[in-house]
């Protein structure tokens, strides 16, 4: 296999991209120390209430839904850097607040504030990639960031398990400090990357233009059909640990092992897979990933042995390595230059919606019918959504090819 020399790899991308990579490694390490055990922490603090625990977990993305749309538009208007910086600082203060919380309303308030910060960051950061990375390299850069994210997931859960056993508040303190450190990197090394407009009048005029959603149907459909995938992620972060608790004696260790295994596989294979699939049509990659996700959902529900569960997790990892970079590349390609932040903001709402309603709906089904039924239903939904998403992206590809041919003939 051909290996790119280290310094050649460093010079391959803009400084802003490498700050994102380093920052993502830091925050994902801290986040994966906290996230797998937050459900258990809330479950214990709220006297074993599944519904209240799921409600608190769902509040963060629920509030993010209302912020997300405005956050993308603001990043198009005022710039990527201010939005990223504000988002990181808000999240740092919110997560630090878990140390002092003891009542339901305090956990709820912290989740709301954290949801606001989280929703502000993604659209601006992803629009920044579209600003500085050529179209043909975007899937590779999104894959690089996904690898960075999983460096945290490879080591965070086991470290979190150790700290959770000693004192859970140490995890929240570490997360807060890490977010402040990332904010410092953004101030120090990230320039503003928003495309320069020709004059102030144009900026003012564009800020006053009302969005006609009928002109952005492709964005809305892709976002809607991506929701089942993020619903699966939402269950992994909320009801899945409780499902494992009912099926494994050492459920915390099992969960930490699964998440760590996922991260290690991504680190080993993500960039290689991105390179191998770079020129494969997006609809084919999406079709394969949705199929894998459907199989995984069934596996999560019915597999009682750790060894087989690790194989299921391997399939999940392949699916996410295929889906994430390519679906984000599709969004970056269909987004008009002046609405990049808005497009990533709207697309990000599929995560916010799923993580808001997913734990609540999943918690209700889990409480009444158990984890097997919940994951079986989700598997069927993934099959249906996968067929629809594949067909829709394929139709978009055909339209783009036809427009390209027409443009060549006219030239």
DOTI-749244 format. One record per residue (C-alpha): x, y, z; residue number from 0. Coordinates in steps of 0.2 Angstrom, whole numbers. Example, Ala and Ser with C-alpha at 12.3 -4.5 7.8 and 13.67 -1.06 7.14 Angstrom:
REM DOTI-749244
<site <62; -22; 39>; 0>
<site <68; -5; 36>; 1>
REM end
This chain:
REM DOTI-749244
<site <0; 0; 0>; 0>
<site <7; 17; -5>; 1>
<site <10; 28; 11>; 2>
<site <10; 47; 10>; 3>
<site <25; 54; 20>; 4>
<site <20; 63; 36>; 5>
<site <26; 81; 31>; 6>
<site <18; 79; 14>; 7>
<site <1; 74; 23>; 8>
<site <3; 89; 34>; 9>
<site <5; 101; 19>; 10>
<site <-9; 93; 10>; 11>
<site <-23; 102; 19>; 12>
<site <-26; 120; 25>; 13>
<site <-21; 124; 43>; 14>
<site <-40; 126; 48>; 15>
<site <-43; 108; 43>; 16>
<site <-28; 102; 55>; 17>
<site <-35; 113; 69>; 18>
<site <-52; 104; 66>; 19>
<site <-43; 87; 67>; 20>
<site <-33; 91; 83>; 21>
<site <-48; 99; 91>; 22>
<site <-59; 84; 86>; 23>
<site <-47; 72; 94>; 24>
<site <-47; 81; 110>; 25>
<site <-65; 84; 112>; 26>
<site <-70; 66; 106>; 27>
<site <-58; 59; 118>; 28>
<site <-67; 69; 132>; 29>
<site <-84; 66; 125>; 30>
<site <-82; 47; 124>; 31>
<site <-76; 47; 141>; 32>
<site <-93; 55; 146>; 33>
<site <-106; 50; 134>; 34>
<site <-107; 31; 136>; 35>
<site <-109; 34; 155>; 36>
<site <-120; 49; 155>; 37>
<site <-136; 38; 154>; 38>
<site <-130; 27; 169>; 39>
<site <-126; 43; 179>; 40>
<site <-143; 51; 175>; 41>
<site <-151; 34; 179>; 42>
<site <-143; 33; 196>; 43>
<site <-146; 52; 200>; 44>
<site <-165; 51; 195>; 45>
<site <-169; 36; 205>; 46>
<site <-169; 23; 191>; 47>
<site <-181; 32; 180>; 48>
<site <-179; 27; 162>; 49>
<site <-191; 40; 155>; 50>
<site <-183; 54; 165>; 51>
<site <-166; 49; 160>; 52>
<site <-171; 48; 141>; 53>
<site <-180; 65; 142>; 54>
<site <-164; 73; 149>; 55>
<site <-153; 65; 136>; 56>
<site <-166; 71; 122>; 57>
<site <-167; 89; 128>; 58>
<site <-150; 93; 121>; 59>
<site <-154; 89; 103>; 60>
<site <-172; 95; 105>; 61>
<site <-166; 113; 109>; 62>
<site <-153; 111; 95>; 63>
<site <-167; 110; 83>; 64>
<site <-172; 127; 86>; 65>
<site <-155; 134; 86>; 66>
<site <-148; 124; 71>; 67>
<site <-157; 134; 57>; 68>
<site <-152; 151; 63>; 69>
<site <-134; 145; 67>; 70>
<site <-131; 141; 49>; 71>
<site <-138; 157; 43>; 72>
<site <-128; 167; 55>; 73>
<site <-112; 158; 50>; 74>
<site <-116; 163; 32>; 75>
<site <-118; 181; 38>; 76>
<site <-105; 184; 51>; 77>
<site <-92; 171; 48>; 78>
<site <-87; 153; 53>; 79>
<site <-74; 158; 66>; 80>
<site <-86; 168; 78>; 81>
<site <-99; 154; 78>; 82>
<site <-87; 140; 81>; 83>
<site <-79; 150; 96>; 84>
<site <-95; 154; 104>; 85>
<site <-101; 136; 102>; 86>
<site <-86; 129; 111>; 87>
<site <-87; 141; 125>; 88>
<site <-105; 138; 128>; 89>
<site <-103; 119; 128>; 90>
<site <-88; 121; 140>; 91>
<site <-98; 130; 153>; 92>
<site <-113; 118; 151>; 93>
<site <-104; 102; 153>; 94>
<site <-94; 109; 168>; 95>
<site <-112; 112; 176>; 96>
<site <-115; 93; 177>; 97>
<site <-102; 93; 192>; 98>
<site <-114; 104; 202>; 99>
<site <-131; 98; 196>; 100>
<site <-142; 87; 208>; 101>
<site <-160; 90; 203>; 102>
<site <-170; 86; 188>; 103>
<site <-172; 104; 182>; 104>
<site <-153; 107; 184>; 105>
<site <-149; 93; 172>; 106>
<site <-163; 99; 160>; 107>
<site <-156; 117; 160>; 108>
<site <-138; 110; 157>; 109>
<site <-144; 99; 143>; 110>
<site <-153; 114; 135>; 111>
<site <-138; 126; 136>; 112>
<site <-126; 112; 129>; 113>
<site <-139; 108; 115>; 114>
<site <-138; 127; 110>; 115>
<site <-119; 126; 109>; 116>
<site <-118; 110; 100>; 117>
<site <-130; 115; 87>; 118>
<site <-120; 131; 84>; 119>
<site <-104; 122; 80>; 120>
<site <-107; 109; 66>; 121>
<site <-115; 120; 52>; 122>
<site <-101; 133; 53>; 123>
<site <-87; 120; 55>; 124>
<site <-93; 110; 40>; 125>
<site <-96; 125; 29>; 126>
<site <-78; 130; 33>; 127>
<site <-73; 113; 25>; 128>
<site <-83; 118; 9>; 129>
<site <-74; 135; 9>; 130>
<site <-56; 128; 9>; 131>
<site <-57; 111; 2>; 132>
<site <-60; 107; -17>; 133>
<site <-75; 97; -21>; 134>
<site <-65; 81; -26>; 135>
<site <-56; 81; -9>; 136>
<site <-71; 84; 2>; 137>
<site <-76; 66; 5>; 138>
<site <-58; 62; 10>; 139>
<site <-57; 77; 22>; 140>
<site <-74; 72; 30>; 141>
<site <-66; 54; 32>; 142>
<site <-51; 62; 40>; 143>
<site <-62; 71; 53>; 144>
<site <-71; 55; 56>; 145>
<site <-55; 46; 59>; 146>
<site <-50; 60; 72>; 147>
<site <-67; 58; 80>; 148>
<site <-64; 39; 82>; 149>
<site <-47; 41; 90>; 150>
<site <-57; 48; 105>; 151>
<site <-69; 33; 104>; 152>
<site <-55; 21; 104>; 153>
<site <-48; 26; 120>; 154>
<site <-61; 37; 129>; 155>
<site <-74; 24; 134>; 156>
<site <-61; 13; 144>; 157>
<site <-53; 29; 152>; 158>
<site <-71; 34; 156>; 159>
<site <-75; 18; 164>; 160>
<site <-60; 20; 175>; 161>
<site <-65; 38; 180>; 162>
<site <-83; 34; 181>; 163>
<site <-79; 20; 194>; 164>
<site <-68; 32; 204>; 165>
<site <-78; 49; 203>; 166>
<site <-90; 53; 188>; 167>
<site <-87; 72; 191>; 168>
<site <-69; 71; 185>; 169>
<site <-76; 66; 168>; 170>
<site <-86; 82; 166>; 171>
<site <-71; 93; 172>; 172>
<site <-60; 85; 159>; 173>
<site <-73; 88; 145>; 174>
<site <-75; 106; 150>; 175>
<site <-56; 110; 150>; 176>
<site <-54; 101; 133>; 177>
<site <-68; 112; 125>; 178>
<site <-59; 128; 132>; 179>
<site <-43; 121; 125>; 180>
<site <-51; 119; 108>; 181>
<site <-58; 136; 108>; 182>
<site <-40; 143; 112>; 183>
<site <-34; 133; 96>; 184>
<site <-48; 141; 86>; 185>
<site <-43; 159; 92>; 186>
<site <-25; 156; 89>; 187>
<site <-24; 146; 72>; 188>
<site <-40; 147; 63>; 189>
<site <-43; 161; 50>; 190>
<site <-60; 167; 44>; 191>
<site <-64; 156; 28>; 192>
<site <-81; 163; 23>; 193>
<site <-81; 168; 4>; 194>
<site <-78; 187; 3>; 195>
<site <-93; 196; -4>; 196>
<site <-91; 210; -17>; 197>
<site <-99; 224; -6>; 198>
<site <-108; 227; 10>; 199>
<site <-124; 230; 0>; 200>
<site <-124; 213; -6>; 201>
<site <-122; 206; 11>; 202>
<site <-136; 216; 17>; 203>
<site <-147; 211; 3>; 204>
<site <-144; 193; 5>; 205>
<site <-147; 194; 24>; 206>
<site <-165; 200; 20>; 207>
<site <-169; 187; 7>; 208>
<site <-182; 175; 13>; 209>
<site <-178; 157; 9>; 210>
<site <-190; 148; -2>; 211>
<site <-190; 130; 4>; 212>
<site <-198; 124; -13>; 213>
<site <-181; 128; -21>; 214>
<site <-172; 117; -9>; 215>
<site <-182; 101; -10>; 216>
<site <-166; 90; -13>; 217>
<site <-159; 96; 4>; 218>
<site <-175; 93; 13>; 219>
<site <-177; 75; 6>; 220>
<site <-159; 70; 9>; 221>
<site <-161; 76; 27>; 222>
<site <-177; 67; 30>; 223>
<site <-171; 51; 23>; 224>
<site <-155; 52; 34>; 225>
<site <-165; 52; 50>; 226>
<site <-166; 33; 52>; 227>
<site <-147; 32; 52>; 228>
<site <-146; 45; 66>; 229>
<site <-160; 37; 75>; 230>
<site <-149; 21; 76>; 231>
<site <-135; 32; 83>; 232>
<site <-147; 39; 96>; 233>
<site <-152; 22; 102>; 234>
<site <-134; 17; 104>; 235>
<site <-131; 32; 115>; 236>
<site <-147; 30; 125>; 237>
<site <-157; 14; 126>; 238>
<site <-143; 2; 120>; 239>
<site <-133; 3; 136>; 240>
<site <-149; -1; 146>; 241>
<site <-153; -16; 134>; 242>
<site <-135; -22; 137>; 243>
<site <-139; -21; 156>; 244>
<site <-153; -33; 154>; 245>
<site <-142; -46; 144>; 246>
<site <-125; -45; 151>; 247>
<site <-119; -46; 169>; 248>
<site <-103; -35; 165>; 249>
<site <-113; -23; 154>; 250>
<site <-102; -7; 157>; 251>
<site <-87; -17; 151>; 252>
<site <-96; -24; 136>; 253>
<site <-102; -7; 131>; 254>
<site <-84; 1; 133>; 255>
<site <-77; -14; 123>; 256>
<site <-89; -11; 109>; 257>
<site <-86; 8; 107>; 258>
<site <-67; 5; 109>; 259>
<site <-68; -8; 95>; 260>
<site <-78; 4; 84>; 261>
<site <-65; 17; 86>; 262>
<site <-50; 6; 83>; 263>
<site <-58; -1; 66>; 264>
<site <-61; 17; 60>; 265>
<site <-43; 23; 64>; 266>
<site <-37; 8; 54>; 267>
<site <-48; 8; 39>; 268>
<site <-57; 25; 37>; 269>
<site <-45; 34; 26>; 270>
<site <-41; 19; 16>; 271>
<site <-60; 16; 13>; 272>
<site <-62; 34; 9>; 273>
<site <-49; 33; -4>; 274>
<site <-55; 17; -12>; 275>
<site <-73; 24; -13>; 276>
<site <-68; 42; -18>; 277>
<site <-74; 39; -36>; 278>
<site <-89; 27; -33>; 279>
<site <-106; 35; -36>; 280>
<site <-113; 41; -19>; 281>
<site <-129; 32; -21>; 282>
<site <-120; 15; -22>; 283>
<site <-110; 19; -6>; 284>
<site <-126; 25; 2>; 285>
<site <-136; 9; -3>; 286>
<site <-122; -2; 5>; 287>
<site <-122; 8; 21>; 288>
<site <-140; 8; 24>; 289>
<site <-141; -11; 21>; 290>
<site <-127; -13; 34>; 291>
<site <-136; -2; 46>; 292>
<site <-152; -12; 45>; 293>
<site <-142; -28; 48>; 294>
<site <-134; -20; 63>; 295>
<site <-150; -14; 71>; 296>
<site <-157; -32; 71>; 297>
<site <-140; -38; 78>; 298>
<site <-140; -26; 92>; 299>
<site <-158; -32; 97>; 300>
<site <-155; -51; 96>; 301>
<site <-137; -56; 98>; 302>
<site <-133; -62; 116>; 303>
<site <-114; -66; 114>; 304>
<site <-100; -53; 114>; 305>
<site <-90; -61; 100>; 306>
<site <-105; -60; 88>; 307>
<site <-109; -43; 94>; 308>
<site <-91; -37; 90>; 309>
<site <-94; -44; 72>; 310>
<site <-111; -34; 71>; 311>
<site <-101; -18; 77>; 312>
<site <-88; -21; 64>; 313>
<site <-103; -20; 51>; 314>
<site <-109; -4; 59>; 315>
<site <-92; 3; 58>; 316>
<site <-90; -1; 39>; 317>
<site <-107; 7; 37>; 318>
<site <-103; 23; 46>; 319>
<site <-86; 24; 37>; 320>
<site <-96; 23; 20>; 321>
<site <-111; 34; 24>; 322>
<site <-104; 49; 34>; 323>
<site <-91; 56; 22>; 324>
<site <-101; 53; 6>; 325>
<site <-118; 60; 12>; 326>
<site <-109; 75; 18>; 327>
<site <-100; 77; 1>; 328>
<site <-117; 76; -7>; 329>
<site <-123; 91; 4>; 330>
<site <-107; 101; 0>; 331>
<site <-110; 98; -19>; 332>
<site <-128; 103; -19>; 333>
<site <-126; 118; -8>; 334>
<site <-125; 135; -16>; 335>
<site <-110; 145; -11>; 336>
<site <-120; 158; -2>; 337>
<site <-130; 145; 8>; 338>
<site <-117; 133; 13>; 339>
<site <-119; 136; 32>; 340>
<site <-138; 135; 30>; 341>
<site <-137; 118; 20>; 342>
<site <-126; 110; 33>; 343>
<site <-137; 117; 47>; 344>
<site <-153; 110; 39>; 345>
<site <-144; 93; 36>; 346>
<site <-138; 93; 54>; 347>
<site <-156; 94; 60>; 348>
<site <-158; 76; 56>; 349>
<site <-146; 72; 70>; 350>
<site <-154; 85; 82>; 351>
<site <-172; 78; 78>; 352>
<site <-166; 60; 80>; 353>
<site <-157; 63; 96>; 354>
<site <-171; 73; 103>; 355>
<site <-186; 61; 99>; 356>
<site <-175; 45; 98>; 357>
<site <-172; 42; 116>; 358>
<site <-190; 47; 121>; 359>
<site <-198; 36; 108>; 360>
<site <-185; 22; 110>; 361>
<site <-187; 23; 129>; 362>
<site <-206; 21; 127>; 363>
<site <-205; 6; 116>; 364>
<site <-190; -1; 126>; 365>
<site <-201; 1; 142>; 366>
<site <-216; -8; 135>; 367>
<site <-209; -21; 123>; 368>
<site <-191; -23; 126>; 369>
<site <-175; -19; 116>; 370>
<site <-178; -33; 103>; 371>
<site <-194; -26; 97>; 372>
<site <-187; -8; 97>; 373>
<site <-171; -13; 86>; 374>
<site <-182; -24; 75>; 375>
<site <-194; -9; 71>; 376>
<site <-179; 2; 67>; 377>
<site <-171; -11; 56>; 378>
<site <-187; -11; 45>; 379>
<site <-187; 8; 44>; 380>
<site <-168; 8; 39>; 381>
<site <-172; -4; 24>; 382>
<site <-186; 7; 18>; 383>
<site <-176; 24; 20>; 384>
<site <-161; 16; 12>; 385>
<site <-171; 12; -4>; 386>
<site <-178; 29; -5>; 387>
<site <-162; 38; -1>; 388>
<site <-152; 28; -14>; 389>
<site <-165; 31; -28>; 390>
<site <-166; 50; -24>; 391>
<site <-147; 53; -24>; 392>
<site <-146; 43; -40>; 393>
<site <-159; 54; -48>; 394>
<site <-149; 69; -42>; 395>
<site <-133; 62; -50>; 396>
<site <-142; 60; -67>; 397>
<site <-149; 78; -67>; 398>
<site <-131; 84; -63>; 399>
<site <-124; 74; -78>; 400>
<site <-137; 80; -89>; 401>
<site <-134; 98; -85>; 402>
<site <-115; 95; -87>; 403>
<site <-118; 88; -105>; 404>
<site <-129; 103; -109>; 405>
<site <-116; 115; -103>; 406>
<site <-103; 106; -113>; 407>
<site <-113; 107; -129>; 408>
<site <-117; 125; -127>; 409>
<site <-99; 129; -124>; 410>
REM end
